[in-house]
Amino acid sequence: MKENANATTQTNADYFFEGAEKRLEIDFLETANSSKLGMLDVTRTEWERLLASVNCLILSSSISEDCHSYVLSESSLFVYPFKILIKTCGNTTLLECLPLLIKYSDQLSLVVDFVTYSHKSFTEPDLQLRPYRTFETEIAELNKYFPGKGFTLGPMNEDRWFIYVADLSECPSDKNEAEQTIEIIMSHLDKKAMAQFYKTEESDGVSESSGITTIIPDSVIDDHMFDPCGYSMNGLYQRYYSTIHITPEPEFSYVSFETNIPEKSYDTIIRRVLGIFKPERFIISVFADASALCGESNKSYDANLPGYAREIANTCEFTGRRSVTCSHYRSLKEN
């Protein structure tokens, strides 16, 4: 992506964009004084103020009864009554939003329940601003606000997935359904597949022509093509979200897909995503409540993916409440 608030002043020869997103998700508990709308009562103007501290802008939005979805200049924001999810790529300063986010929730009489912060290891961590250059300093920043712990999943000398978890509630809130989320984080993408995400006169239909609309059919798609290249999409299907972010430049190609739609097995979604983007390497992470439809996070899909070898898989269980499984894959065609 280049048409964004974080574009660098480097020459084209030196240009680099960090596609890997920082991801912050917070669940809240309602109280006797909070409204049923919860965080949906936060106005767009208030979100714009918060996002300014992160160094990104709102480009477009989709509003439903259950969710307010915002496509950002650097990724996405999803707002539910008692949950928010913010993903920001590039050199954004995601944790700078915490003082305002906590202020907003306090004003709405909401209590922080469960916090996760995660991202793939950065390709160029030294180009990040502090405290984002190391996971240890990110943990220290998060622990100014929450009593959490950080975990590293994956090999120390290759791509890793970092996750920070803070569970602040001894009595988790009752939910209509258990939650589950899948992320597919891809790199070394097929050049022909990535060519679709350079802006041209035909770019308006790229969500359909690329096959993105077939991943979760009947989703309401809010997409954006960046100039000269790059793509972001938020999708809403009933009360569930999906999101895709694409950095197509071959030197540092990156694609992420995420959804919280409940599935007993993610096999079909994974097959569709890999068929569109054809990555040489990718990470699949599944986060699941103990009673999620998919069952345990490490049993949410068939780990044997045609054309790929799973090199490592790690599972962490957090006090019997939720678990996360992170698997690293490499193409069998890769030398």
C-alpha positions in Angstrom: 0.0 0.0 0.0 1.2 3.5 -0.7 -1.9 5.7 -0.6 -2.0 6.0 3.2 -1.3 8.2 6.1 1.9 6.3 6.9 3.6 6.5 3.5 7.3 7.0 3.9 9.5 9.6 2.1 11.9 6.9 0.9 12.8 6.7 -2.7 11.1 4.0 -4.8 14.3 1.9 -4.7 14.3 1.9 -0.9 10.5 1.8 -0.3 9.2 -0.7 2.2 5.8 -1.2 3.7 5.2 -3.4 6.7 2.0 -5.3 5.9 1.9 -7.3 9.1 -0.9 -5.8 11.3 -0.8 -5.1 15.0 -4.1 -6.5 16.3 -5.9 -5.3 19.5 -9.1 -7.0 20.6 -10.9 -6.1 23.9 -14.0 -7.7 25.3 -16.1 -5.7 27.8 -18.6 -6.5 30.6 -21.8 -4.6 30.8 -22.9 -3.2 34.2 -26.1 -2.0 35.7 -25.4 1.5 34.4 -24.4 0.6 30.8 -26.7 0.6 27.8 -27.3 -2.4 25.6 -25.6 -0.5 22.8 -22.3 -0.4 24.7 -19.4 0.7 22.5 -21.8 1.3 19.6 -22.6 4.5 21.4 -19.1 5.8 20.6 -19.5 8.3 17.7 -17.6 8.3 14.4 -16.0 11.6 15.5 -14.8 10.0 18.7 -13.3 7.1 16.7 -11.6 9.6 14.4 -10.0 11.2 17.4 -8.8 7.9 18.8 -7.5 6.8 15.4 -5.5 10.0 15.0 -3.4 8.9 18.0 -2.7 5.7 16.0 -1.8 7.6 12.9 -4.5 6.3 10.6 -7.8 7.6 9.1 -11.3 6.3 8.4 -11.8 5.8 4.7 -15.3 4.3 4.7 -17.8 2.6 7.0 -20.6 0.0 7.1 -23.2 0.1 9.8 -25.5 -2.7 10.9 -27.6 -3.3 14.0 -24.9 -5.5 15.5 -21.6 -4.0 14.2 -20.0 -0.8 13.1 -17.3 -1.6 10.5 -14.6 0.9 9.4 -12.1 0.5 6.6 -9.0 2.5 7.7 -6.1 3.9 5.8 -4.1 1.2 7.6 -6.5 -1.8 8.0 -9.7 -2.1 10.0 -11.8 -1.3 13.0 -14.9 -3.3 14.1 -17.1 -2.2 16.9 -19.7 -4.4 18.7 -21.6 -3.5 21.8 -19.2 -5.3 24.1 -16.1 -5.9 21.9 -13.8 -3.8 19.7 -11.2 -5.1 17.2 -8.6 -2.8 15.7 -6.0 -3.9 13.2 -3.4 -1.5 11.9 -0.4 -2.1 9.6 2.6 -0.1 8.6 4.3 2.1 11.2 1.1 2.8 13.1 1.1 3.3 16.9 -1.8 1.1 17.9 -1.2 1.1 21.7 -1.4 4.9 21.7 -5.2 4.5 21.5 -5.5 2.8 24.9 -6.0 5.9 27.1 -8.9 7.1 25.0 -10.3 3.6 24.5 -10.4 3.1 28.3 -11.9 6.5 28.8 -14.7 5.8 26.3 -15.5 2.5 28.0 -15.4 4.1 31.4 -17.9 6.8 30.2 -20.2 4.0 29.1 -19.9 2.2 32.4 -18.2 -0.8 30.7 -15.6 -3.0 32.4 -12.6 -4.5 30.5 -13.0 -8.3 30.5 -10.5 -9.9 28.2 -7.6 -8.3 26.1 -5.5 -9.8 23.3 -2.8 -8.0 21.3 -1.0 -9.9 18.6 1.0 -9.7 15.4 3.4 -11.7 13.2 7.0 -10.8 13.7 7.8 -7.8 11.6 10.0 -8.0 8.5 11.8 -4.8 9.4 11.3 -4.3 13.2 13.9 -1.5 13.3 11.7 0.7 11.1 8.9 0.6 13.7 8.5 3.3 16.2 9.1 2.6 19.9 7.8 0.5 21.7 6.9 -1.7 18.7 10.5 -2.7 17.8 10.4 -5.6 20.3 7.6 -7.7 21.8 9.1 -7.2 25.2 8.7 -3.4 25.0 5.1 -3.9 23.7 4.3 -6.1 26.7 5.7 -3.5 29.0 3.5 -0.8 27.4 0.4 -3.0 27.6 1.1 -3.8 31.3 0.7 -0.2 32.1 -3.0 -0.8 31.6 -3.6 -4.5 32.0 -2.2 -7.4 34.1 -1.3 -9.7 31.1 1.4 -12.0 29.8 3.0 -12.4 26.4 3.7 -15.6 24.4 5.8 -16.4 21.3 4.5 -19.1 19.0 6.9 -20.4 16.3 10.6 -20.7 15.7 12.9 -18.0 17.0 14.9 -17.7 13.8 11.9 -17.5 11.4 8.5 -15.9 11.3 6.9 -16.0 14.7 3.5 -15.0 16.1 3.3 -12.9 19.2 0.3 -12.8 21.4 -0.4 -10.9 24.6 -3.4 -12.0 26.8 -4.9 -10.3 29.8 -7.9 -12.0 31.5 -9.4 -9.5 34.0 -12.6 -11.2 34.9 -13.0 -14.1 37.3 -16.6 -14.5 36.0 -16.8 -14.3 32.2 -19.9 -12.6 30.9 -22.7 -14.8 29.6 -22.8 -14.9 25.8 -25.4 -15.9 23.3 -22.7 -18.0 21.7 -19.1 -18.9 22.2 -16.6 -17.1 20.0 -14.0 -18.3 17.6 -11.7 -16.5 15.1 -9.4 -17.6 12.3 -6.5 -15.6 10.9 -4.5 -16.6 7.8 -1.3 -14.6 7.5 0.4 -15.0 4.1 3.7 -14.0 2.6 5.7 -14.7 -0.6 2.5 -14.5 -2.6 2.0 -15.6 -6.2 2.8 -12.6 -8.5 0.0 -13.3 -10.9 -2.5 -13.3 -8.0 -1.0 -10.0 -6.6 -1.1 -8.3 -10.1 -4.9 -7.9 -9.6 -4.3 -5.5 -6.7 -2.5 -2.8 -8.6 -5.0 0.0 -9.4 -6.3 0.2 -12.9 -9.6 1.3 -14.6 -11.0 -2.2 -14.0 -10.1 -2.2 -10.3 -13.7 -1.4 -9.1 -14.7 -5.1 -9.6 -11.6 -6.7 -8.1 -13.5 -8.2 -5.1 -15.6 -10.2 -7.5 -13.0 -10.9 -10.2 -10.4 -12.1 -7.7 -12.9 -14.5 -6.0 -12.8 -12.6 -2.7 -16.6 -12.4 -2.6 -16.8 -16.3 -2.7 -14.9 -16.8 0.5 -17.9 -16.0 2.7 -20.8 -15.7 0.2 -23.5 -13.1 0.7 -21.3 -10.8 2.8 -21.8 -7.1 2.5 -18.4 -5.9 1.2 -16.8 -2.5 1.8 -13.6 -2.4 -0.1 -10.9 0.0 -1.1 -8.1 -0.1 -3.7 -5.1 2.0 -2.9 -3.1 4.0 -5.4 -0.9 2.7 -7.0 -1.4 -0.6 -5.3 -2.9 -2.3 -2.2 -6.3 -3.5 -1.1 -8.4 -3.5 2.0 -11.8 -5.1 2.6 -14.3 -5.4 5.4 -17.2 -7.8 5.1 -20.3 -8.2 7.2 -22.3 -11.4 7.1 -25.2 -11.3 9.6 -23.4 -10.3 12.9 -20.0 -11.7 11.8 -17.1 -9.9 10.2 -14.4 -10.8 7.7 -11.4 -8.6 6.6 -8.6 -8.8 4.1 -5.6 -6.6 3.7 -3.2 -6.9 0.8 0.3 -5.5 0.2 1.1 -6.8 -3.3 4.7 -5.6 -3.9 6.8 -8.7 -4.6 9.7 -7.6 -2.4 7.5 -7.7 0.7 4.2 -9.2 -0.4 1.7 -9.8 2.4 -2.0 -10.8 2.7 -4.0 -11.3 5.8 -7.5 -12.8 6.1 -9.6 -12.9 9.3 -13.1 -13.8 10.3 -15.1 -14.6 13.4 -17.8 -16.6 11.6 -18.5 -19.8 13.6 -17.7 -22.9 11.6 -17.4 -26.5 12.8 -14.5 -26.8 10.4 -12.6 -24.1 8.6 -11.5 -26.4 5.8 -13.7 -24.7 3.1 -12.6 -21.2 4.0 -9.0 -22.1 4.2 -9.2 -23.8 0.7 -10.8 -20.7 -0.8 -8.3 -18.3 0.7 -5.3 -20.3 -0.4 -6.8 -20.8 -3.9 -7.1 -17.1 -4.4 -3.7 -15.9 -3.1 -1.4 -18.9 -3.5 1.1 -18.1 -0.8 4.4 -19.9 -0.5 4.3 -19.4 3.3 1.6 -18.7 5.8 0.5 -18.9 9.4 -2.9 -20.0 10.5 -4.0 -19.0 14.0 -7.4 -20.0 15.5 -8.6 -18.5 18.7 -11.6 -20.3 20.3 -13.7 -20.2 23.5 -13.8 -23.5 25.4 -17.3 -24.2 24.0 -16.9 -22.8 20.5 -18.6 -24.6 17.6 -15.2 -25.6 16.2 -14.3 -27.4 19.4 -10.7 -27.1 20.5 -8.7 -24.6 18.5 -6.2 -27.3 17.4 -9.1 -29.4 15.9 -10.8 -26.6 13.9 -9.5 -27.7 10.5 -7.7 -30.6 8.7 -4.0 -29.8 9.2 -3.1 -31.7 6.0 -3.3 -29.0 3.3 -2.6 -30.2 -0.2 0.6 -28.7 -1.6 1.9 -27.5 1.8 3.8 -28.9 4.7 3.0 -27.9 8.3 6.4 -27.2 9.9 5.3 -26.5 13.4 2.1 -26.1 15.5 1.7 -24.5 19.0 -1.3 -24.5 21.2 -1.8 -22.3 24.3 -4.8 -22.6 26.6 -5.6 -19.7 28.8 -7.1 -20.8 32.2 -9.5 -23.2 30.5 -11.5 -20.3 29.1 -9.9 -19.9 25.6 -7.2 -21.5 23.5 -5.2 -20.5 20.5 -3.4 -22.7 18.0 -0.8 -21.3 15.6 0.5 -23.4 12.7 3.2 -22.5 10.2 3.1 -23.8 6.7 5.5 -23.8 3.7 4.8 -24.7 0.1 6.1 -28.0 -1.1 7.2 -26.3 -4.3 9.5 -23.8 -2.4 13.2 -24.5 -2.8 
